[in-house]
Amino acid sequence: MAKVEPALPFDHFSGKLSSKERIVMRTRNGRMHAYAILNPYTGPLAESRKRAISTFSEAVHLCKTEMSDPDRLAYWQDRYLQYRKAANKHVGRANAKFLGTTSDKFYSTLRGFIIASLCASKTDL
C-alpha cells in the first residue's frame, strides 16, 4: 500500500510575494516560518558591513566547493561530529576549540558549521 501526501500550493513557498511586501516566508530545518520585516534600514552600507558581507559570501562559495569534494566532506563531517560531542558538554568551549570564537551559538547544521569555521579561520577572505 502506498503512502500518499497531497501537495498544497504553498508547501514550498519562500521569499516575498512582491518587492514591497514586508512578510517573508522561509523554510528552516524542515519547518516553514513567516516573519515580518520591521523598520528596514534603507541608507548606505558602511565599509565594515560591506567587508562582512563579502567575507560571508566568499565563505559560502568555499563551503559549496568543500561540500562537493567527497574527501573534504568526510573531513568536515568528522570534525562536525567532534564539535557536536564537545558542544553537548559546553557550547562556548566547543566554539573556542573548533572555531576560535567565544560565542555561545550552537551550529545545528553541517553547512553552518563549515561556513562559521571558514569565516573564523580566514580573516582575509
Residue pairs with C-beta under 8 A, 6 or more apart in sequence:
12 27
13 25
13 32
14 25
14 26
14 27
15 24
15 25
15 26
16 22
16 23
16 24
16 25
17 23
22 36
22 37
22 38
23 34
23 35
23 36
23 37
24 34
24 35
24 36
24 37
25 32
25 33
25 34
26 32
26 33
26 35
27 33
29 108
29 109
45 53
54 125
55 119
55 122
55 123
55 125
56 115
56 119
58 122
58 125
59 115
59 118
59 119
59 122
59 125
60 115
62 118
62 122
62 125
63 111
63 114
63 115
63 118
66 72
66 73
66 76
66 114
66 118
67 73
67 76
67 110
67 111
67 114
76 110
76 113
76 114
77 110
79 98
79 113
79 117
80 110
80 113
80 114
82 98
83 94
83 98
83 107
83 113
86 93
86 94
86 97
86 98
87 94
87 95
87 106
91 104
91 105
91 106
92 102
92 103
92 104
95 101
95 102
95 103
95 104
95 105
96 102
98 117
99 116
99 117
99 120
100 120
100 121
101 116
101 120
107 113
107 116
118 125
119 125
